[in-house]
Amino acid sequence: MNIRRLLAVWSAKFIGFACRLTGKQGVTLAGQIALKLDPKILTELAGEVREKVFVVCGTNGKTTTNNLLCSAIEAEKKKVVCNHTGSNMLNGVVSAFVLSAGMNGHLDADYACIEIDEASTVRILPHFKPDYMVLTNLFRDQLDRYGEIDITMNLLKDAMHMAPDMTVIVNADDALSAYLAMESGNAYVTYGISEQVFEESIVNEIREGRFCKKCGEKLVYHFYHYSQLGDYECPSCGFKRPDPDFDASNIYAGGKLAFDVEGRHITANYRGFYNIYNILAAYTVARTAEMDLKHFNDVLYRFNPQNGRMEQFEIDGTHIMLNLAKNPAGFNQNISAVMEDETKKDVIILINDNDQDGIDISWLWDVDFDRFKDADVNSITVSGIRCQDMRLRLKYVDIPSALEPDVEKAIQERIKNGTGNLYVLVNYTALYSTRNILKKLEQG
Ligand SMILES: [Zn+2]
């Protein structure tokens, strides 16, 4: 046995354990130390995965898609390595493998499901070559105000070239992602929704990728699902939406989600039209890897998306839904999910401007907050470091809001005096702390 590897695995486990004791998230530190002690550790442990290695990339939906894929594979009685916590840069990925290894330094796993930050793919793929990469979508992120989506696309292209035998599983309804997969030279499999689900009038968001990546011409859309996702075609060069290999039909997105694919009826007990894409992505990649997925509906029934992605809490008779909203596309989909709920509700919006959130919060002006007017909203409370800006943004569309910079106080106040149905929408750096507050309150 390689002494370096043993030392790396034991050190990482010790750090992980020590951090849990002190209530810190030590995931990335554990990975960093392990990689220092044994630079080959990621390559070797990933090589010990007996069946397939999956990676999930894309601006929105990575964590939900990856965790769902992991649950679906576990339901087939297989052992899976997964970075559940969403630590999706190099050290976080190393950590997922190292902390799953046994004290003998070896991995006992049939599959790996790893979400990877798009920009980190070129740092991670030199260590191992995945069998499949899921690409969920490419939206402008909170930091990507100035053409950074092109930089992200170039990095992903390089990553695809690093693993020429990797099959790309791609959202056909996103012209940016589909273009990337089609041009990569890698084998690709597509999923999408070919039927029109929404009336044109309710999808009025600002959109990315309206121009053909191949020739620069403005794309023509037959319809939109949301943001730039829809049925598109280039009038100039012939680039168009590929016919999906896995096509979801009979879409229902109300209090719950349902659709048909491959003659199967899929149902899930939670909200958000965008989650149909996440479910479909996980389904497509697992089916492409020749899994039966006989238990897929049971998995969806039990699945509580973790880490503040539509995560549900029950506190003193109030039903609370926590959701991450970190960019315009994500936020608009959050508002749609709130609107799918026809009962009266309270909403708390928490906006921070720490480094990871992007210190420029002008993206708030690209979110269609005026739609809250039609959503049977009892109250909106704004919180976080930039609560004043958020309040101004709402005021601009004539929506009054209460101000409470301390989110714990805001939550407690709404539990005491609210409708019993509370949505908490937070951006990135607020997610972990808000989730801890909700967990603590839930335990009483
Ligand atoms: Zn074109």
Residues whose N, C-alpha, C, O or C-beta is under 5 A from the ligand:
A	BS01	ZN	C212 K214 C215 G216 E217 C234 S236 C237 G238 F239
